[in-house]
C-alpha cells in the first residue's frame, strides 16, 4: 500500500523485543537511540499525512491510510502491553507507548471523519480510562445499595462493568470513553435528588443517553408488563400502552450521537417498536378472551400436591416462560384458582398466588423440581 510502520514494528516486535534480548544487556545509549527512532517515525507519519491532505489526495486514499495507521498502532500498543520486562526495557516501551499515543491523538484530532471510533481502545489506554470511570460507577452502585431498587435495574448497572473489563468482548471503544464518562456523571448527579424518584430519574437518563443494551430493554419491558398486570380490562391496557407510546415518542433526545451501540436501533426506537407491537396485540384480542368461566365448586376442583406458596411460585414460572398467551398474570391466577385447590382441600386465592412466590423456601423449590423432573422423564421415555 506504500506505507508502513517500519521503525515501530522493528522496535516492538524484533530488535529490543524481550524474548530476543534474553540475558543480553542493553545500555542507555541503545534505549535513547530506539526512542529517537520512534520519534522520527512519528514525525515522518505526520508530515506525510499533512502533505497528502494538502495536495488533494483522494478521500478514499487518506481514509485508507488513517485506518491502516490506527489499526496497526492499536496492535503494536497491545503487543507492548503483553510484555513482562525489566526496568530499562519498561522505560523504553513506556516512551514508545507515549509516541504511539501522540500519533493516535494526531489522527483523531485531524482526521475525525476517517478515525474509527468503534475500534477497541489499546489496552494501555483502556486501563487509564478505567481509573477515571470506575469510581463513578462505584458511586452509582453504592447509592443503589441504600435504595430499594428493582433487581433488573441493578442488572443494568452491573452490565456497565462488562465494558470496563479489559478481557471482555465489549471492551471500551474510543467512542465509549466519553459516553460512559457523561452517562455515569449524569447518574451520579441525580443521586442527590428524591430517593423515591431515583428509579424514574435513572430511566430518563438512560433514555437521554440511548442506553440500548439488552439488559435495559429487558428491565424496561418487564416493568411495563408488571404495570399492565395491574389493569383489569383490555381497554385499560390499550389506553395505558397508547399513552406510554405517545409519551415515548415525545421524548426529546438532545444529542442523537449519544448512544451505547450505534449498530442497533436507538433505545427510543426500540421501545417505540415494542410498544407498537404490544398495542397491536391487545387491539386484536377479542373481548371474550378476558371472560372467565364460572368458578367450580370445591368438589369439582382438581387437587394438587402443592402448597399455596409452591403453587404461586410454579404458576409465576409458567407465566414468565411464555407458556401462557393472551392474558395477564392476574387473569391467569384467577383462572387457576377457579380450577385447582391445594392438599387437604386448601383453596388457592388469586392475591396469594400473585404475591407468595417470592417467599418460597428451598424445600418448596425442590418439591417443584421433582415434579418437573418426573415430567421430563416421562417425555424422554415416550417412544
LINUR-V972043 format. One record per backbone hydrogen bond with DSSP energy under -1.0 kcal/mol. CO is the residue of the C=O (numbers start at 1). NH is the residue of the N-H. If there is no record, write none. Layout:
CO_NH ; CO_NH
//
This chain:
5_9 ; 6_10 ; 7_11 ; 8_12 ; 9_13 ; 10_14 ; 14_17 ; 17_21 ; 18_22 ; 21_24 ; 27_31 ; 28_32 ; 29_33 ; 30_34 ; 31_35 ; 32_36 ; 33_37 ; 34_38 ; 35_39 ; 36_40 ; 37_41 ; 38_42 ; 39_43 ; 40_44 ; 41_45 ; 42_46 ; 43_47 ; 44_48 ; 45_49 ; 46_50 ; 47_51 ; 48_52 ; 49_53 ; 50_54 ; 51_55 ; 52_57 ; 53_56 ; 58_62 ; 59_63 ; 60_64 ; 61_65 ; 62_66 ; 63_67 ; 64_68 ; 65_69 ; 66_70 ; 67_71 ; 68_72 ; 69_73 ; 70_74 ; 71_75 ; 72_76 ; 73_77 ; 74_78 ; 75_79 ; 76_80 ; 77_81 ; 78_82 ; 80_83 ; 86_90 ; 87_91 ; 88_92 ; 89_93 ; 90_94 ; 91_95 ; 92_96 ; 93_97 ; 94_98 ; 95_99 ; 96_100 ; 97_101 ; 98_102 ; 99_103 ; 100_104 ; 101_105 ; 102_106 ; 103_107 ; 104_108 ; 105_109 ; 106_110 ; 107_111 ; 111_114 ; 111_115 ; 116_119 ; 117_175 ; 119_174 ; 122_126 ; 123_127 ; 124_128 ; 125_129 ; 126_130 ; 127_131 ; 129_132 ; 129_133 ; 130_134 ; 133_137 ; 134_138 ; 135_139 ; 136_140 ; 137_141 ; 138_142 ; 139_143 ; 140_144 ; 141_145 ; 143_146 ; 144_147 ; 147_149 ; 150_154 ; 151_155 ; 152_156 ; 153_157 ; 154_158 ; 155_159 ; 158_161 ; 159_162 ; 160_163 ; 163_172 ; 165_168 ; 168_171 ; 172_121 ; 175_179 ; 176_180 ; 177_181 ; 178_182 ; 179_183 ; 180_184 ; 181_185 ; 182_186 ; 183_187 ; 184_188 ; 185_189 ; 186_190 ; 190_193 ; 194_197 ; 195_198 ; 197_201 ; 198_202 ; 199_203 ; 200_204 ; 201_205 ; 202_206 ; 203_207 ; 204_208 ; 205_209 ; 206_211 ; 207_210 ; 210_212 ; 210_260 ; 211_213 ; 213_217 ; 214_218 ; 215_219 ; 216_220 ; 217_221 ; 218_222 ; 219_223 ; 220_224 ; 221_225 ; 222_226 ; 223_227 ; 224_228 ; 225_229 ; 228_231 ; 233_237 ; 234_238 ; 235_239 ; 236_240 ; 237_241 ; 238_242 ; 239_243 ; 240_244 ; 241_245 ; 242_246 ; 243_247 ; 244_248 ; 245_249 ; 246_250 ; 248_251 ; 255_258 ; 266_270 ; 267_271 ; 268_272 ; 269_273 ; 270_274 ; 271_275 ; 272_276 ; 273_277 ; 274_278 ; 275_279 ; 276_280 ; 277_281 ; 278_282 ; 279_283 ; 280_284 ; 286_289 ; 287_290 ; 288_291 ; 297_301 ; 302_341 ; 307_311 ; 308_312 ; 309_313 ; 310_314 ; 311_315 ; 312_316 ; 313_317 ; 314_318 ; 315_319 ; 316_320 ; 317_321 ; 318_323 ; 319_322 ; 328_332 ; 329_333 ; 330_334 ; 331_335 ; 332_336 ; 333_337 ; 334_338 ; 336_340 ; 338_296 ; 339_302 ; 341_304 ; 343_346 ; 346_342 ; 349_353 ; 350_354 ; 352_356 ; 356_359 ; 357_360 ; 361_365 ; 362_366 ; 363_367 ; 364_368 ; 365_369 ; 366_370 ; 367_371 ; 368_372 ; 369_373 ; 370_374 ; 371_375 ; 372_376 ; 373_377 ; 374_378 ; 375_379 ; 376_380 ; 377_381 ; 379_382
//
